[in-house]
């Protein structure tokens, strides 16, 4: 399936674009996506945290991803 | 009862305070976060806040709702966060809470700003004379 992943902050800088289109096996969990992204972009491993959001909620590592999910990569937040 | 906003315009502090006025409220507590001129000893020239808007609004509301659950006597809550380019002294965030008595509005206000900084999808980039850094990105 094709996933679109929205990128923000330093994750956007590391990947070099605001959105990533990725071919990803159907029904895989969030931690597999993180593993693949960290392999493709090793600088992501240097961040103090990296989360995945699905449909505006923080996702658990074991949550399974679906093609129509709104997915975003969340580097350490620093609002306020 | 809960008012949330994310804006690229200067925050109107007086309007935020008015929005939490309530007949049952004997206390209004406000936190105002402003841009300071240095960070870990380096002079800061300006900041840029980048937001994942839909999730930031959703998470801001969730944090405010959690506060209203923890302190059921809360009358009204307003949270306004700025995005875009800010300079020294600019207001980055306003949290305002009204409650019948002061203890709860202090507590709820602190809970909201502390939790906001942990979960809300807004990122701050500090610009110095000689470079820039995404805050909190690296250990």
Backbone of each chain as ProteinMPNN parsed JSONL, in Angstrom:
{"seq_chain_A": "XXXXXXXXXXXXXXXXXXXXXXXXXXXXXXXXXXXXXXXXXXXXXXXXXXXXXXXXXXXXXXXXXXXXXXXXXXXXXXXX", "coords_chain_A": {"N_chain_A": [[0.849, -1.188, 0.0], [0.301, 2.335, -0.436], [1.674, 4.84, 1.484], [1.234, 8.1, 2.811], [3.258, 10.36, 4.428], [3.293, 12.92, 6.68], [5.603, 15.514, 7.432], [7.433, 17.3, 9.908], [9.187, 20.113, 11.416], [12.42, 19.268, 12.592], [12.433, 16.732, 11.491], [11.388, 17.083, 8.982], [13.447, 18.586, 7.891], [15.546, 16.72, 7.926], [14.652, 14.721, 6.175], [14.196, 16.262, 3.972], [11.976, 17.164, 2.662], [8.448, 18.12, 2.824], [6.567, 16.116, 2.818], [6.319, 12.586, 2.617], [6.148, 9.968, 0.362], [5.474, 6.59, 0.535], [6.033, 3.202, -0.181], [4.608, 0.56, 1.429], [4.274, -2.47, 3.247], [1.022, -3.937, 3.541], [-0.938, -3.674, 6.54], [1.11, -3.546, 8.486], [2.813, -2.832, 11.605], [3.262, 0.281, 13.494], [5.899, 0.393, 14.566], [7.425, -0.885, 12.651], [7.306, 0.856, 10.525], [8.702, 3.03, 11.627], [11.203, 1.82, 11.885], [11.884, 1.356, 9.22], [12.003, 4.011, 8.278], [14.071, 5.014, 9.83], [16.143, 3.53, 8.869], [16.248, 4.37, 6.224], [16.779, 7.07, 6.606], [19.212, 7.781, 8.438], [19.86, 9.866, 10.212], [17.62, 10.358, 11.68], [17.818, 8.694, 13.828], [19.29, 10.061, 15.684], [17.675, 11.737, 17.067], [16.019, 12.927, 20.073], [13.562, 11.833, 20.596], [11.068, 10.067, 18.716], [8.003, 9.952, 17.338], [4.99, 8.472, 16.018], [2.103, 9.743, 14.528], [-1.282, 8.933, 14.087], [-4.082, 9.821, 12.406], [-4.294, 12.229, 13.922], [-3.762, 11.422, 16.542], [-1.413, 10.247, 18.982], [0.295, 7.29, 18.149], [0.414, 3.881, 19.226], [3.272, 1.647, 19.35], [2.537, -0.823, 18.333], [0.323, -0.446, 16.811], [-1.584, -1.041, 13.869], [-1.083, -0.045, 10.5], [-3.009, 1.652, 8.011], [-3.953, 2.279, 4.619], [-5.56, 4.597, 4.228], [-5.125, 6.111, 6.453], [-4.27, 9.157, 8.176], [-1.087, 10.025, 8.42], [1.669, 11.036, 10.413], [4.997, 12.037, 11.146], [6.475, 12.559, 14.218], [8.737, 14.55, 15.575], [10.652, 15.533, 18.585], [8.525, 17.614, 20.486], [8.166, 21.191, 21.017], [6.637, 23.359, 21.853], [5.003, 26.216, 23.456]], "CA_chain_A": [[0.0, 0.0, 0.0], [1.043, 3.593, -0.477], [1.427, 5.71, 2.632], [1.749, 9.471, 2.761], [3.656, 10.707, 5.785], [3.564, 14.354, 6.83], [6.842, 15.736, 8.195], [7.503, 18.614, 10.543], [10.376, 20.468, 12.199], [13.715, 18.712, 12.197], [12.217, 15.541, 10.648], [11.223, 17.615, 7.627], [14.779, 18.969, 7.414], [16.359, 15.52, 7.707], [14.167, 14.038, 4.974], [14.384, 17.209, 2.883], [10.69, 17.504, 2.03], [7.381, 18.167, 3.831], [5.737, 14.91, 2.803], [7.027, 11.434, 2.083], [5.283, 8.893, -0.15], [6.236, 5.384, 0.851], [5.348, 1.941, -0.401], [4.777, -0.113, 2.715], [3.392, -3.641, 3.247], [-0.294, -3.811, 4.182], [-1.162, -4.222, 7.871], [2.308, -3.581, 9.339], [2.665, -1.92, 12.739], [3.976, 1.552, 13.547], [7.355, 0.281, 14.813], [8.069, -1.253, 11.382], [7.446, 2.095, 9.748], [9.803, 3.786, 12.231], [12.445, 1.123, 11.57], [12.204, 1.62, 7.813], [12.394, 5.418, 8.117], [15.391, 5.216, 10.451], [17.115, 2.917, 7.964], [16.366, 5.246, 5.05], [17.295, 8.383, 7.031], [19.865, 7.462, 9.722], [19.908, 11.024, 11.126], [16.443, 10.284, 12.564], [18.217, 7.955, 15.042], [19.954, 10.977, 16.624], [16.69, 12.575, 17.761], [15.767, 12.473, 21.447], [12.395, 10.957, 20.515], [10.415, 10.104, 17.411], [6.708, 9.277, 17.461], [4.135, 8.474, 14.834], [0.708, 10.097, 14.806], [-2.258, 8.421, 13.133], [-5.357, 10.547, 12.532], [-4.174, 13.255, 14.968], [-3.494, 10.861, 17.876], [-0.165, 9.494, 19.085], [0.027, 5.874, 17.924], [1.237, 2.875, 19.915], [4.198, 0.942, 18.461], [1.93, -2.031, 17.745], [-0.859, -0.107, 15.997], [-1.435, -1.403, 12.467], [-1.322, 1.116, 9.628], [-3.861, 1.438, 6.848], [-3.628, 3.227, 3.554], [-6.243, 5.901, 4.292], [-4.761, 6.834, 7.678], [-3.447, 10.373, 8.092], [0.097, 9.648, 9.203], [2.685, 12.075, 10.538], [6.163, 11.721, 11.962], [6.496, 13.616, 15.24], [9.987, 14.721, 16.339], [10.364, 16.116, 19.914], [7.777, 18.879, 20.392], [8.788, 22.25, 21.828], [5.783, 24.549, 21.912], [4.921, 26.889, 24.748]], "C_chain_A": [[0.885, 1.239, 0.0], [0.66, 4.459, 0.722], [1.966, 7.094, 2.322], [2.048, 9.862, 4.199], [4.006, 12.189, 5.826], [4.753, 14.549, 7.763], [6.885, 17.165, 8.722], [8.861, 18.823, 11.198], [11.632, 19.808, 11.673], [13.553, 17.457, 11.346], [12.059, 15.964, 9.187], [12.585, 18.002, 7.039], [15.634, 17.755, 7.085], [15.949, 14.835, 6.399], [14.267, 14.954, 3.747], [13.12, 17.552, 2.126], [9.581, 17.424, 3.074], [6.494, 16.929, 3.862], [6.484, 13.796, 2.088], [5.988, 10.429, 1.596], [6.087, 7.603, -0.06], [5.398, 4.156, 0.514], [5.659, 1.037, 0.779], [3.822, -1.302, 2.748], [2.112, -3.399, 4.044], [-0.253, -4.355, 5.617], [0.073, -4.336, 8.756], [2.141, -2.567, 10.481], [3.56, -0.675, 12.638], [5.488, 1.352, 13.72], [8.113, -0.168, 13.559], [8.292, -0.034, 10.505], [8.619, 2.913, 10.285], [11.149, 3.163, 11.867], [12.87, 1.428, 10.132], [12.677, 3.067, 7.617], [13.78, 5.684, 8.705], [16.489, 4.574, 9.603], [17.351, 3.825, 6.759], [17.027, 6.579, 5.405], [17.941, 8.238, 8.407], [19.915, 8.636, 10.705], [18.693, 11.04, 12.055], [16.782, 9.566, 13.863], [18.826, 8.873, 16.088], [18.945, 11.797, 17.443], [16.39, 12.025, 19.153], [14.462, 11.681, 21.552], [11.824, 11.072, 19.113], [9.138, 9.283, 17.531], [5.993, 9.314, 16.119], [2.736, 8.856, 15.291], [-0.167, 9.532, 13.702], [-3.584, 9.127, 13.41], [-5.382, 11.459, 13.76], [-4.037, 12.728, 16.389], [-2.114, 10.199, 17.847], [-0.476, 8.006, 18.978], [0.94, 5.017, 18.791], [2.141, 2.2, 18.884], [3.536, -0.206, 17.7], [0.718, -1.72, 16.866], [-0.606, -0.412, 14.525], [-1.849, -0.235, 11.576], [-2.168, 0.733, 8.43], [-3.679, 2.587, 5.87], [-4.307, 4.581, 3.724], [-5.98, 6.658, 5.602], [-4.019, 8.125, 7.351], [-2.262, 10.174, 9.029], [1.087, 10.808, 9.245], [3.8, 11.578, 11.444], [6.345, 12.892, 12.926], [7.847, 13.639, 15.963], [9.666, 15.406, 17.675], [9.673, 17.481, 19.8], [8.414, 19.923, 21.314], [7.957, 23.521, 21.801], [5.802, 25.174, 23.289], [5.886, 28.044, 24.854]], "O_chain_A": [[2.054, 1.194, 0.383], [-0.511, 4.766, 0.942], [2.998, 7.252, 1.669], [1.202, 9.716, 5.082], [4.892, 12.655, 5.11], [4.895, 13.839, 8.758], [6.436, 18.105, 8.066], [9.587, 17.874, 11.495], [11.882, 19.787, 10.468], [14.44, 17.14, 10.553], [12.536, 15.286, 8.277], [12.85, 17.781, 5.857], [16.36, 17.751, 6.091], [16.803, 14.42, 5.615], [14.407, 14.477, 2.62], [13.181, 18.167, 1.061], [9.734, 16.748, 4.091], [5.753, 16.716, 4.822], [7.182, 14.021, 1.099], [5.06, 10.081, 2.326], [7.228, 7.532, -0.517], [4.222, 4.07, 0.867], [6.821, 0.779, 1.091], [2.673, -1.172, 2.325], [2.125, -2.741, 5.084], [0.387, -5.373, 5.879], [0.087, -5.141, 9.687], [1.425, -1.576, 10.343], [4.475, -0.602, 11.818], [6.276, 2.061, 13.094], [9.299, 0.127, 13.412], [9.317, 0.096, 9.836], [9.43, 3.427, 9.515], [12.114, 3.871, 11.577], [14.035, 1.714, 9.855], [13.631, 3.318, 6.882], [14.56, 6.467, 8.163], [17.634, 5.027, 9.62], [18.486, 4.027, 6.326], [17.754, 7.15, 4.592], [17.313, 8.531, 9.425], [20.002, 8.418, 11.913], [18.735, 11.672, 13.11], [16.129, 9.786, 14.884], [18.88, 8.512, 17.264], [19.324, 12.472, 18.4], [16.489, 10.822, 19.391], [14.279, 10.93, 22.51], [12.067, 12.053, 18.409], [9.178, 8.08, 17.79], [6.344, 10.077, 15.22], [2.243, 8.363, 16.306], [0.165, 9.638, 12.521], [-4.133, 9.038, 14.509], [-6.342, 11.468, 14.53], [-4.177, 13.49, 17.345], [-1.697, 9.66, 16.822], [-1.395, 7.51, 19.63], [2.087, 5.377, 19.056], [1.827, 2.178, 17.694], [3.918, -0.522, 16.574], [0.15, -2.62, 16.247], [0.455, -0.086, 13.991], [-2.823, 0.466, 11.851], [-2.056, -0.373, 7.901], [-3.306, 3.701, 6.239], [-3.712, 5.61, 3.406], [-6.552, 7.725, 5.827], [-3.248, 8.193, 6.394], [-2.405, 10.156, 10.251], [1.314, 11.478, 8.238], [3.575, 10.808, 12.377], [6.369, 14.054, 12.52], [8.077, 12.834, 16.866], [8.526, 15.821, 17.886], [10.16, 18.383, 19.116], [9.112, 19.579, 22.268], [8.496, 24.626, 21.735], [6.523, 24.725, 24.18], [5.937, 28.714, 25.885]]}, "seq_chain_B": "XXXXXXXXXXXXXXXXXXXXXXXXXXXXXXXXXXXXXXXXXXXXXXXXXXXXXXXXXXXXXXXXXXXXXXXXXXXXXXXXXXXXXXXXXXXXXXXXXXXXXXXXXXXXXXXXXXXXXXXXXXXXXXXXXXXXXXXXXXX", "coords_chain_B": {"N_chain_B": [[-17.182, 26.438, 26.85], [-14.544, 25.724, 26.714], [-11.974, 27.237, 24.957], [-9.985, 27.262, 22.125], [-7.151, 28.195, 20.246], [-5.051, 28.629, 17.393], [-2.726, 30.628, 15.982], [-1.401, 32.847, 13.44], [-1.229, 35.44, 13.943], [-0.581, 38.348, 16.101], [-1.148, 37.674, 19.581], [-4.073, 38.538, 21.31], [-4.063, 39.501, 24.401], [-5.822, 40.684, 26.267], [-8.315, 40.039, 25.197], [-8.226, 37.285, 25.435], [-8.27, 37.034, 28.212], [-10.772, 38.19, 28.809], [-12.368, 36.25, 27.68], [-12.537, 34.176, 29.48], [-13.976, 35.092, 31.594], [-16.47, 34.7, 34.116], [-19.561, 34.423, 35.847], [-19.523, 32.751, 38.041], [-16.922, 32.674, 38.775], [-14.309, 33.343, 40.941], [-11.708, 33.624, 40.553], [-9.169, 34.198, 38.196], [-6.656, 32.764, 36.445], [-3.631, 33.305, 34.736], [-1.282, 32.281, 32.299], [1.409, 33.562, 30.566], [3.429, 33.053, 27.923], [6.48, 34.202, 26.735], [8.847, 35.421, 24.27], [12.227, 35.074, 24.924], [15.476, 36.732, 25.243], [17.677, 35.111, 25.138], [19.092, 31.794, 25.003], [20.175, 29.043, 26.73], [22.509, 30.522, 27.174], [23.144, 31.569, 24.676], [22.671, 34.363, 22.568], [19.445, 35.064, 21.387], [17.906, 35.789, 18.32], [15.52, 35.608, 16.874], [12.489, 33.605, 16.765], [11.038, 30.673, 15.312], [7.927, 29.196, 15.095], [6.599, 26.149, 14.226], [3.728, 24.384, 13.245], [1.793, 21.377, 13.384], [-1.066, 21.691, 12.34], [-3.801, 20.567, 12.519], [-3.527, 18.437, 14.311], [-2.333, 19.729, 16.466], [-4.358, 21.496, 17.318], [-6.277, 19.62, 18.046], [-4.923, 18.231, 20.093], [-4.431, 20.314, 21.897], [-7.028, 20.919, 22.69], [-7.637, 18.506, 23.911], [-5.866, 18.486, 26.096], [-6.854, 20.687, 27.537], [-9.383, 19.705, 28.121], [-8.703, 17.555, 29.74], [-7.728, 18.952, 31.955], [-10.083, 20.182, 32.792], [-11.455, 17.974, 33.6], [-9.873, 17.011, 35.698], [-10.043, 19.118, 37.491], [-12.958, 19.763, 38.327], [-14.318, 22.042, 39.0], [-13.594, 24.031, 37.311], [-14.402, 26.867, 35.402], [-14.08, 28.231, 32.874], [-11.818, 27.796, 30.105], [-9.163, 29.071, 28.221], [-6.911, 28.668, 25.576], [-4.381, 29.934, 23.664], [-2.174, 29.691, 21.012], [0.691, 30.803, 19.343], [1.968, 30.81, 15.962], [4.553, 30.751, 13.428], [6.852, 33.49, 12.71], [8.506, 34.937, 15.458], [9.575, 37.619, 17.59], [11.876, 38.985, 20.07], [10.265, 39.36, 23.161], [7.741, 39.04, 22.098], [4.487, 37.507, 22.398], [4.062, 34.111, 22.848], [2.354, 32.142, 23.763], [-0.784, 31.908, 25.424], [-2.419, 30.963, 28.348], [-5.437, 30.753, 29.975], [-7.443, 30.46, 32.834], [-10.487, 30.1, 34.556], [-11.897, 29.837, 37.8], [-13.891, 29.06, 40.777], [-12.346, 29.48, 43.146], [-8.906, 30.414, 43.997], [-6.854, 28.428, 44.139], [-7.365, 26.212, 42.5], [-7.377, 27.338, 39.951], [-4.732, 28.178, 39.619], [-3.5, 25.623, 39.704], [-4.701, 24.207, 37.553], [-3.978, 25.808, 35.412], [-1.175, 25.586, 35.426], [-0.946, 22.843, 34.947], [-1.952, 22.72, 32.345], [-0.104, 24.255, 30.777], [2.297, 22.879, 31.256], [1.696, 20.283, 30.285], [0.982, 20.791, 27.687], [3.487, 21.479, 26.617], [4.639, 19.016, 26.47], [3.135, 17.409, 24.727], [1.808, 18.746, 22.583], [1.718, 19.332, 19.109], [3.787, 21.311, 18.164], [6.592, 23.032, 17.039], [9.668, 24.559, 17.889], [12.002, 26.734, 16.568], [15.085, 28.115, 17.209], [16.738, 31.074, 16.373], [19.966, 32.278, 16.096], [22.666, 34.724, 16.053], [24.568, 33.36, 14.676], [23.604, 30.957, 13.619], [21.17, 28.241, 13.847], [18.744, 26.302, 15.75], [16.657, 23.484, 16.251], [14.591, 23.339, 18.945], [14.944, 21.096, 21.67], [15.287, 18.893, 20.048], [17.516, 17.199, 20.039], [19.256, 14.96, 22.313]], "CA_chain_B": [[-16.381, 26.523, 28.065], [-13.13, 25.648, 26.322], [-11.689, 27.964, 23.717], [-8.643, 26.918, 21.667], [-6.816, 28.847, 18.979], [-3.673, 28.577, 16.904], [-2.815, 31.788, 15.094], [-0.155, 33.466, 12.995], [-1.348, 36.869, 14.263], [-0.276, 38.624, 17.509], [-2.205, 37.223, 20.489], [-4.745, 39.597, 22.064], [-4.112, 38.991, 25.783], [-7.037, 41.184, 26.92], [-9.45, 39.259, 24.688], [-8.126, 35.945, 26.03], [-8.717, 37.148, 29.603], [-12.229, 38.415, 28.802], [-13.078, 35.045, 27.244], [-12.73, 33.234, 30.599], [-14.792, 35.694, 32.663], [-17.683, 33.927, 34.405], [-20.193, 34.895, 37.094], [-19.167, 31.867, 39.144], [-15.466, 32.63, 38.934], [-13.67, 34.319, 41.808], [-10.282, 33.63, 40.245], [-8.712, 33.947, 36.826], [-5.202, 32.607, 36.438], [-3.141, 33.398, 33.358], [0.128, 32.096, 31.985], [1.789, 34.181, 29.292], [4.769, 32.651, 27.509], [7.035, 35.213, 25.835], [10.138, 35.084, 23.656], [13.314, 35.747, 25.647], [16.575, 37.143, 24.364], [18.802, 34.168, 25.111], [18.763, 30.413, 25.302], [21.405, 28.377, 27.181], [23.662, 31.424, 27.074], [23.331, 32.144, 23.328], [21.676, 35.399, 22.264], [18.435, 34.678, 20.398], [17.486, 36.899, 17.477], [14.087, 35.4, 16.637], [12.04, 32.209, 16.837], [9.968, 30.27, 14.413], [7.09, 28.09, 15.548], [5.934, 25.411, 13.158], [2.696, 23.545, 13.863], [0.959, 20.421, 12.657], [-2.249, 22.417, 12.81], [-4.99, 19.787, 12.91], [-3.226, 17.664, 15.517], [-2.066, 20.677, 17.56], [-5.655, 21.947, 17.829], [-6.9, 18.471, 18.7], [-4.216, 17.936, 21.347], [-4.663, 21.438, 22.816], [-8.364, 20.732, 23.265], [-7.59, 17.35, 24.801], [-5.192, 18.908, 27.333], [-7.796, 21.544, 28.275], [-10.454, 18.832, 28.634], [-8.132, 16.807, 30.875], [-7.686, 19.872, 33.104], [-11.461, 20.382, 33.265], [-11.834, 16.734, 34.302], [-9.133, 16.935, 36.966], [-10.547, 20.176, 38.375], [-14.32, 19.925, 37.783], [-14.877, 23.368, 39.297], [-13.17, 24.982, 36.283], [-15.509, 27.513, 34.687], [-13.719, 28.387, 31.459], [-10.395, 27.683, 29.762], [-8.752, 29.534, 26.891], [-5.505, 28.471, 25.227], [-4.057, 30.461, 22.339], [-0.756, 29.515, 20.699], [1.159, 31.508, 18.147], [2.913, 30.135, 15.08], [5.245, 31.677, 12.534], [8.068, 34.149, 13.199], [8.324, 35.796, 16.633], [10.776, 38.321, 18.016], [12.037, 39.118, 21.518], [9.147, 40.026, 23.835], [6.44, 38.632, 21.542], [3.749, 36.498, 23.168], [3.992, 32.847, 22.114], [1.231, 31.339, 24.219], [-1.554, 32.384, 26.576], [-3.348, 30.022, 28.952], [-6.254, 31.445, 30.984], [-8.379, 29.538, 33.476], [-11.285, 30.69, 35.64], [-12.458, 28.888, 38.782], [-14.453, 29.79, 41.926], [-11.287, 29.864, 44.087], [-7.654, 30.579, 43.274], [-5.94, 27.279, 44.13], [-7.639, 25.358, 41.35], [-7.003, 27.981, 38.679], [-3.264, 28.043, 39.538], [-3.138, 24.233, 39.415], [-5.133, 23.831, 36.21], [-3.184, 26.582, 34.462], [0.153, 24.968, 35.352], [-1.102, 21.545, 34.29], [-2.144, 22.907, 30.903], [1.124, 24.684, 30.087], [3.29, 21.798, 31.352], [1.306, 19.165, 29.427], [1.079, 21.327, 26.319], [4.88, 21.418, 26.159], [5.027, 17.612, 26.255], [2.358, 16.651, 23.738], [1.188, 19.465, 21.47], [2.616, 19.247, 17.956], [4.324, 22.611, 17.769], [8.048, 22.963, 17.132], [10.277, 25.89, 18.018], [13.369, 26.852, 16.068], [15.718, 29.345, 17.689], [17.726, 31.651, 15.452], [21.01, 33.085, 16.734], [23.443, 35.49, 15.058], [25.473, 32.485, 13.929], [23.063, 29.626, 13.363], [19.816, 27.978, 14.347], [18.574, 24.992, 16.372], [15.321, 23.031, 16.646], [14.658, 23.145, 20.396], [14.598, 19.778, 22.23], [15.373, 17.813, 19.062], [18.596, 16.255, 20.347], [19.461, 14.777, 23.76]], "C_chain_B": [[-14.889, 26.464, 27.767], [-12.943, 26.339, 24.989], [-10.216, 27.741, 23.358], [-8.363, 27.676, 20.381], [-5.333, 28.714, 18.683], [-3.619, 29.649, 15.824], [-1.439, 32.273, 14.642], [-0.192, 34.987, 13.212], [-0.991, 37.1, 15.739], [-1.462, 38.265, 18.409], [-2.752, 38.413, 21.272], [-4.966, 39.087, 23.5], [-5.404, 39.413, 26.471], [-8.258, 40.366, 26.478], [-9.436, 37.854, 25.286], [-8.627, 35.969, 27.479], [-10.235, 37.33, 29.677], [-12.971, 37.112, 28.519], [-13.267, 34.031, 28.368], [-13.513, 33.846, 31.767], [-16.065, 34.877, 32.842], [-18.242, 34.399, 35.739], [-19.781, 34.044, 38.289], [-17.681, 31.853, 39.464], [-14.98, 33.737, 39.855], [-12.2, 34.448, 41.501], [-10.072, 33.396, 38.759], [-7.194, 33.886, 36.891], [-4.723, 32.577, 34.993], [-1.665, 33.058, 33.299], [0.377, 32.721, 30.628], [3.229, 33.788, 28.99], [5.29, 33.637, 26.48], [8.418, 34.787, 25.331], [11.24, 35.832, 24.38], [14.546, 35.874, 24.762], [17.772, 36.209, 24.371], [18.308, 32.768, 25.429], [20.063, 29.668, 25.554], [22.638, 29.229, 26.866], [23.885, 32.033, 25.702], [22.267, 33.208, 23.079], [20.735, 34.938, 21.149], [17.989, 35.916, 19.637], [15.984, 36.819, 17.208], [13.777, 33.916, 16.769], [11.095, 31.931, 15.689], [9.244, 29.071, 14.997], [6.427, 27.467, 14.332], [4.931, 24.468, 13.809], [2.144, 22.533, 12.873], [-0.454, 20.797, 13.106], [-3.373, 21.52, 13.336], [-4.729, 19.016, 14.199], [-2.971, 18.586, 16.709], [-3.381, 21.154, 18.169], [-6.348, 20.829, 18.598], [-6.25, 18.193, 20.06], [-4.392, 19.069, 22.362], [-6.024, 21.283, 23.494], [-8.36, 19.589, 24.269], [-6.949, 17.719, 26.15], [-6.133, 19.768, 28.183], [-8.919, 20.693, 28.869], [-9.963, 17.999, 29.822], [-8.108, 17.684, 32.126], [-9.086, 20.06, 33.679], [-11.975, 19.134, 33.984], [-11.171, 16.645, 35.664], [-9.644, 17.953, 37.98], [-11.955, 20.535, 37.899], [-14.924, 21.292, 38.073], [-14.431, 24.419, 38.262], [-14.381, 25.543, 35.55], [-15.207, 27.594, 33.194], [-12.21, 28.266, 31.282], [-10.195, 28.265, 28.366], [-7.255, 29.245, 26.713], [-5.309, 28.996, 23.808], [-2.559, 30.307, 22.121], [-0.442, 30.179, 19.379], [1.955, 30.564, 17.266], [3.518, 31.153, 14.135], [6.444, 32.308, 13.214], [7.753, 35.078, 14.364], [9.661, 36.407, 17.042], [10.766, 38.501, 19.535], [10.856, 39.911, 22.112], [7.781, 39.638, 23.281], [5.81, 37.543, 22.412], [3.574, 35.244, 22.319], [2.764, 32.033, 22.493], [0.535, 32.032, 25.391], [-2.474, 31.26, 27.036], [-4.12, 30.808, 30.015], [-7.314, 30.479, 31.499], [-9.163, 30.3, 34.535], [-11.909, 29.589, 36.487], [-13.062, 29.691, 39.939], [-13.368, 30.299, 42.869], [-9.92, 29.747, 43.422], [-6.82, 29.303, 43.148], [-6.122, 26.434, 42.869], [-7.229, 26.023, 40.031], [-5.482, 28.001, 38.508], [-2.898, 26.636, 39.068], [-3.494, 23.845, 37.981], [-4.299, 24.545, 35.153], [-1.794, 25.96, 34.308], [0.099, 23.613, 34.652], [-1.178, 21.726, 32.775], [-0.838, 23.312, 30.221], [2.178, 23.572, 30.134], [2.968, 20.659, 30.376], [1.385, 19.563, 27.953], [2.502, 21.148, 25.775], [5.345, 19.989, 25.891], [4.343, 16.977, 25.062], [1.898, 17.434, 22.507], [2.195, 19.632, 20.32], [2.945, 20.631, 17.386], [5.824, 22.55, 18.013], [8.634, 24.363, 17.063], [11.697, 25.839, 17.478], [13.929, 28.182, 16.536], [16.776, 29.795, 16.686], [18.664, 32.549, 16.241], [21.713, 33.888, 15.642], [24.178, 34.53, 14.13], [24.905, 31.078, 13.735], [21.661, 29.467, 13.904], [19.721, 26.544, 14.847], [17.088, 24.716, 16.587], [15.379, 22.662, 18.121], [14.186, 21.738, 20.769], [14.756, 18.619, 21.257], [16.392, 16.753, 19.46], [18.797, 16.138, 21.864], [20.552, 15.716, 24.281]], "O_chain_B": [[-14.076, 27.068, 28.467], [-13.654, 26.068, 24.021], [-9.321, 27.992, 24.165], [-9.236, 27.788, 19.521], [-4.489, 28.69, 19.579], [-4.378, 29.593, 14.856], [-0.448, 32.131, 15.358], [0.678, 35.72, 12.74], [-1.081, 36.175, 16.546], [-2.618, 38.509, 18.062], [-1.988, 39.201, 21.829], [-5.913, 38.35, 23.777], [-6.022, 38.615, 27.176], [-9.124, 40.044, 27.291], [-10.485, 37.295, 25.605], [-9.317, 35.05, 27.921], [-10.902, 36.706, 30.502], [-14.062, 36.885, 29.042], [-14.076, 33.113, 28.232], [-13.694, 33.204, 32.801], [-16.667, 34.419, 31.871], [-17.489, 34.735, 36.652], [-19.696, 34.539, 39.412], [-17.236, 31.101, 40.331], [-15.205, 34.919, 39.595], [-11.506, 35.271, 42.099], [-10.698, 32.53, 38.147], [-6.535, 34.827, 37.332], [-5.318, 31.919, 34.139], [-0.886, 33.494, 34.147], [-0.34, 32.454, 29.663], [4.143, 34.155, 29.727], [4.634, 33.89, 25.469], [9.06, 33.906, 25.903], [11.218, 37.06, 24.458], [14.663, 35.244, 23.711], [18.77, 36.468, 23.697], [17.256, 32.581, 26.039], [20.953, 29.656, 24.702], [23.653, 28.739, 26.371], [24.724, 32.922, 25.557], [21.089, 32.98, 23.351], [21.182, 34.479, 20.098], [17.727, 36.962, 20.231], [15.268, 37.816, 17.298], [14.677, 33.083, 16.871], [10.44, 32.832, 15.165], [9.858, 28.063, 15.346], [5.789, 28.144, 13.526], [5.243, 23.823, 14.81], [2.043, 22.804, 11.676], [-0.964, 20.293, 14.107], [-3.839, 21.694, 14.462], [-5.592, 18.945, 15.073], [-3.349, 18.263, 17.835], [-3.514, 21.213, 19.392], [-6.929, 21.055, 19.659], [-6.94, 17.951, 21.05], [-4.493, 18.81, 23.561], [-6.161, 21.485, 24.7], [-8.981, 19.67, 25.328], [-7.432, 17.313, 27.207], [-6.203, 19.599, 29.4], [-9.355, 20.937, 29.994], [-10.7, 17.766, 30.781], [-8.427, 17.223, 33.222], [-9.265, 20.096, 34.897], [-12.826, 19.226, 34.869], [-11.796, 16.263, 36.654], [-9.674, 17.684, 39.18], [-12.131, 21.5, 37.155], [-15.928, 21.668, 37.468], [-14.852, 25.573, 38.338], [-15.27, 24.802, 35.131], [-15.967, 27.098, 32.362], [-11.432, 28.587, 32.181], [-10.964, 27.983, 27.447], [-6.445, 29.543, 27.591], [-5.981, 28.561, 22.873], [-1.762, 30.744, 22.951], [-1.219, 30.117, 18.427], [2.557, 29.613, 17.765], [3.049, 32.288, 14.05], [6.993, 31.756, 14.168], [6.846, 35.907, 14.277], [10.722, 35.807, 16.87], [9.772, 38.206, 20.198], [10.503, 40.984, 21.623], [6.763, 39.882, 23.929], [6.505, 36.768, 23.07], [3.018, 35.293, 21.222], [2.198, 31.323, 21.662], [1.179, 32.658, 26.234], [-3.212, 30.678, 26.241], [-3.512, 31.46, 30.864], [-7.984, 29.786, 30.733], [-8.588, 31.055, 35.319], [-12.377, 28.568, 35.983], [-12.776, 30.881, 40.071], [-13.453, 31.43, 43.348], [-9.778, 29.066, 42.405], [-6.141, 29.118, 42.137], [-5.148, 26.0, 42.254], [-6.785, 25.345, 39.104], [-4.985, 27.859, 37.391], [-2.091, 26.47, 38.154], [-2.69, 23.232, 37.279], [-3.954, 23.962, 34.125], [-1.293, 25.823, 33.191], [0.983, 23.274, 33.865], [-0.551, 20.984, 32.019], [-0.501, 22.755, 29.176], [2.88, 23.351, 29.148], [3.865, 20.133, 29.716], [1.795, 18.778, 27.098], [2.698, 20.724, 24.636], [6.321, 19.772, 25.174], [4.914, 16.084, 24.437], [1.62, 16.824, 21.474], [3.348, 20.014, 20.525], [2.473, 21.045, 16.327], [6.275, 22.079, 19.056], [8.181, 25.223, 16.307], [12.497, 24.997, 17.888], [13.342, 29.238, 16.299], [17.593, 29.002, 16.219], [18.233, 33.454, 16.955], [21.399, 33.752, 14.459], [24.392, 34.828, 12.955], [25.663, 30.109, 13.693], [21.04, 30.427, 14.36], [20.495, 25.678, 14.44], [16.347, 25.586, 17.044], [16.133, 21.769, 18.508], [13.176, 21.251, 20.262], [14.404, 17.485, 21.583], [16.172, 15.56, 19.251], [18.544, 17.087, 22.606], [20.86, 15.703, 25.473]]}, "name": "protein", "num_of_chains": 2, "seq": "XXXXXXXXXXXXXXXXXXXXXXXXXXXXXXXXXXXXXXXXXXXXXXXXXXXXXXXXXXXXXXXXXXXXXXXXXXXXXXXXXXXXXXXXXXXXXXXXXXXXXXXXXXXXXXXXXXXXXXXXXXXXXXXXXXXXXXXXXXXXXXXXXXXXXXXXXXXXXXXXXXXXXXXXXXXXXXXXXXXXXXXXXXXXXXXXXXXXXXXXXXXXXXXXXXXXXXXXXXX"}
